[in-house]
Amino acid sequence: MSQTDAKTQLESIHAAAQELAQRRAKGEVGALLQEALRPKDFPQAFAIQQTIAQQFSAQGNPIAGWKCLLPTTEKTVVAPIYQQDVYLQASECPIYPSSKGLARVEPELAFEIGNDLPPRATPYSEAEIDAALGKTHLALELIKSRYQNPGEANHFDALADGLVNQGLWLGPELLAPAEIETGHFALSVEIAASGQQASETLQKAAVHPNGFPKAGLYWLVNFLSAQGIGLTRGQYVITGSYAGVLDLPLNQHCQFHYGDLGQFGLQFVAK
């Protein structure tokens, strides 16, 4: 690549990051980026994503966690979650609603980083990563795309935009995690009655997409390390939804039961 081409690509990455960062900060949506700014491959998409992270960090909103899945031949799932978008066991969870006025969330487990995992030349073993972990929390990923029509966005468009993440709600600690099956559980969400609406209970067989929820975490640590990025104490990692996206009402109490793993209640309020 010539110096001119490299400069043009860098300018495109910064312009794309600027646009998507503004949308995220304001909870706004818009059209797909101009064709010249849309990422054409994983390195460009990841560069846009990380340029957004640099902009937010400079504004006092650093990376507080990551979302990931084990990569496949078709796609790599990795995106940052920002400090100002993390809510710890709050009874009300602020969220930018969907176009239908609903809270879109994904049930997950969140792994706390208990000790720093700085980038290094040799890969971390699973035992080293396990030793660096703190608590495991029941959690909800908060979902919203910054594209008006997310179905038009390809994987690289979505990756640049943080893979529809708008935040993370952290629930209670998972007790005795070593003795409990975490690959699957019976999920139920009890939605309280409101006005003319009767109470409702959603039930799903929750299954982790990788079978073993730490699988993506082990991959993420070494993927980030190879990019010169470390994980630091107090950050959280979520590794995939157990039940896809749930569309839930605002301003109604929702009681989540994660099988034998625990339960929590909250209500979603519009930002």
Phi, psi and omega in degrees: 000131180288165178299322179296315179296318180297319179294318179297317180295320179296319178296321179295319179299316181292321179294317178297316180297319180300315181294312183290327177295319179296318179298315182296316183297329183258357183068030184259163175236162179201183179291169170305151178299158174308146185307322182293339182261347182289135180291141182261346182204178183298313181303319179294316181296316180294324178295319177297312180304314183285335173290322173301315180300320178295319179296314180296319180299321179294338179264011179084022181231074186284172175294127179248355180181182181218152168247146182199167170216161170301134180291154174240177178294337182274324185203156175245126183252109179201130181199147180278157173238138190257151188306317184288353181251014180251129182238123184260106176046041177280139180289336173241133181248110178291138183207145170280117184292162174288176179297342178264007178076026182245159173271125179256121184221159175233128178286129185216173164251143179244124180264123180276137173276116183269332177223147182305143172237080184289158177297145179207169186286327182259146181295151173279141174279162177299323180296320178295319180293315178304318182294337182269356184276149173258229183282157171250132183243144163294141188208164173231127169277134179265131194245133168191130174276152173267009176256137182301318179237086185302333180296339178279342184280134174275181185299322182290322174301312182294320180298316179300327184270006178088019174054054175056016177281134171237004177156186184214127173255123181259124180261202184293161179289141174284123181272144177046054186299331183292335185261357185249137175292121182248002180284334179203156177196168177271116181261133171222147177231115178267119182257119185293154176294150179209121179059238181275354184271129177284163176295158186213148176232123174267137178229134180217148170276105185275124181227129180290136184297335177259005181079308181245114189295340179276352185303312180294326179297313179301318178295315186301314183305314183280331173297310180297319179303319179293338177269003182080021182246130178257165170257139186240155182306134179095349174281164180232150178233128172250146194233018175132144183282139177280344187211030182065206181265132173256132176259115187235154183285156173276156171059029173227137182294132178240123179253116182264133174242117178261062181052228179279357184282336180139182180211164177199162178227149178194171168229149182267137178233144182289137174287000000 
